[in-house]
Amino acid sequence: MAALDAWLCFEDEAGFSMTPPTARTWARRGRTPVIRVRGRSQRRFSIAALTCYKHGERSWLIYRPKRHPDHKRGGRRSFTWTDYRDLLIAAHQQLRAPIVLVWDNLNVHKDRRLREFIDTHDWITCYFLPAYAPDLNPVEGIWSLLRRSSQANTAFTDPDHLISTLRHGLRQIQYRSNLINGCLTETGLTLTTSRRKGQ
């Protein structure tokens, strides 16, 4: 696989609940704004996302949301290895090129079945970020943008309202590749590599 033909993709997963993050706002002096929320802070949705970069191409944001209806009964509150497999297949179909995947050391990323899937497909190469290095993952910037723009200071009426708001916010980011590029810039990483000059 020629590295120049591949897309560099970073992956991360985040959880979202009915309790919104707070942000600064304004109000009359002495009248603190209060947002009442019906839901509890339990995690109800996860979103796995890939930010994808390639020289000369528009940057991509590819994501998949997942609802966890049985979270109260101790059910899984994150993506399974098959969810990640399906996300990678969808990304490969959309990008129509090999993928160099960079992700964190989450236990499901090291699942034997997922590793076997990656090892048996020549269109994907996988690398792991150093432990505890969220500052090197551009997807963290996507979550920050999403929480500040779409979720902050919002009282969601029900889970459907929450997921539709998150989808709308992600679509807005998808259409603005400059935001996706800015998330890579924020990490200090670049797409260029230094090459030794011939002697």
Phi, psi and omega in degrees: 000129177279127183299328182291337180275349187268154172266135174270115184239130175255141182235148173201158178236142177226151177255146181227145180227177181292336179279115184280155171289150178268152177222167179289147177210184180240159177198167175296148180304130178086358180239090181289125178292138181234132176248120179269134183237132181283317185287164175268177185276006181296144182288123183245338181226147169237148174230125173258135183222149174240130166258129189237131185230143175204137180304133176079003181238154174291137179291149182242150167237118180242128184218160175220122174272155177217128178268141180247085185292336183257026183297332182286337181263020178084013179291168181297136180242034178205177181286148175267172180297327178290327176297317178294319177303313181295323177296318180294320177297315179297319179296317179299319179293322180289317185279337179055041181198164176299159182236133168255108187264133176235121179215174185276184186267033177302142186301324180292333177293336180258010178303136183304318182292322177291320177298319178296319178300312181296317182293336182265003179238119185283354180273000180229134175237135187241137173228152179251141173290158173299156179300140177055052181232056179297337180291348178262002182251114181298337181294332175302323176294326177297315179298320179297315178300316183295316182292323181284324186268321189251334190251336187295139175055034180243131175265105182282136183282328180197172181302326179295323177296318179298309185291326178292324177293318179295317178298317180298316179297319178293322177297321179298321178290321180305321184281353182241085184297337177297328176291319179295319177297321180298327178293325175290317180301321181299333180283341185087358178273155177226166178275348182272149176236145179282141179239144178287137177279139179293149182257000000 
